[in-house]
Amino acid sequence: MMPQRTNDTIIPLLRRLAIETDGQDLIEYALLTTFIGFAGAAGWNLMQTGLGTAYNSYINAVWSMWEPADPVGGGA
């Protein structure tokens, strides 16, 4: 008997949720916020990779420009 009563309660609730538009804006804003959050996370990963690559190439270029001093101490 209990499952029948649950179905009698849920079906009208689902119909009402499908027909009524109250709260629709809230759902749209939640979906938009979620989309922006996922896009920001994906963009952050791409930006982090690009910045890491640029930083590493800069460091490698700077280290390759460095020349150690002459250990003999001879002048020019």
C-alpha positions in Angstrom: 0.0 0.0 0.0 2.8 2.4 0.8 4.4 2.5 -2.7 1.1 3.4 -4.3 0.7 6.4 -2.0 4.3 7.5 -2.8 3.5 7.4 -6.5 0.3 9.4 -5.9 2.5 12.1 -4.3 5.4 12.1 -6.7 3.6 12.2 -10.0 1.6 15.4 -9.3 4.8 17.0 -8.0 6.7 16.1 -11.2 3.8 17.5 -13.3 3.8 20.7 -11.3 7.6 21.1 -11.7 7.4 20.6 -15.4 4.5 23.1 -15.9 5.2 25.9 -13.5 7.9 28.4 -14.3 8.5 29.7 -10.8 12.2 29.4 -9.9 13.2 28.9 -13.6 15.5 32.0 -13.4 17.3 30.5 -10.4 17.9 27.2 -12.2 19.2 29.1 -15.3 21.6 31.2 -13.2 22.8 28.0 -11.4 23.4 26.3 -14.8 25.2 29.5 -16.1 27.3 29.7 -13.0 28.2 26.0 -13.3 29.2 26.5 -17.0 31.3 29.5 -16.1 33.0 27.6 -13.3 33.9 24.6 -15.6 35.1 27.0 -18.3 37.3 28.8 -15.7 38.7 25.6 -14.4 39.6 24.4 -18.0 41.0 27.8 -18.8 43.1 27.9 -15.7 44.7 24.6 -16.5 45.5 25.8 -20.0 46.9 29.1 -18.7 48.9 27.3 -16.0 50.5 25.1 -18.7 51.3 28.0 -20.9 52.8 30.0 -18.0 54.9 27.1 -16.9 56.2 26.6 -20.4 57.1 30.3 -20.8 58.7 30.4 -17.3 60.8 27.3 -18.0 62.0 28.6 -21.4 62.9 31.9 -19.8 64.9 30.2 -17.1 66.7 28.0 -19.6 67.5 31.0 -21.8 68.9 32.9 -18.8 71.0 30.0 -17.6 72.4 29.4 -21.1 73.5 33.1 -21.2 75.5 32.8 -18.0 79.2 32.2 -18.4 81.3 31.2 -15.4 84.4 33.3 -14.5 87.8 32.1 -15.8 89.2 29.8 -13.0 92.8 30.7 -14.0 92.2 34.4 -13.2 93.8 35.6 -16.4 93.0 39.1 -17.4 91.6 40.2 -20.7 
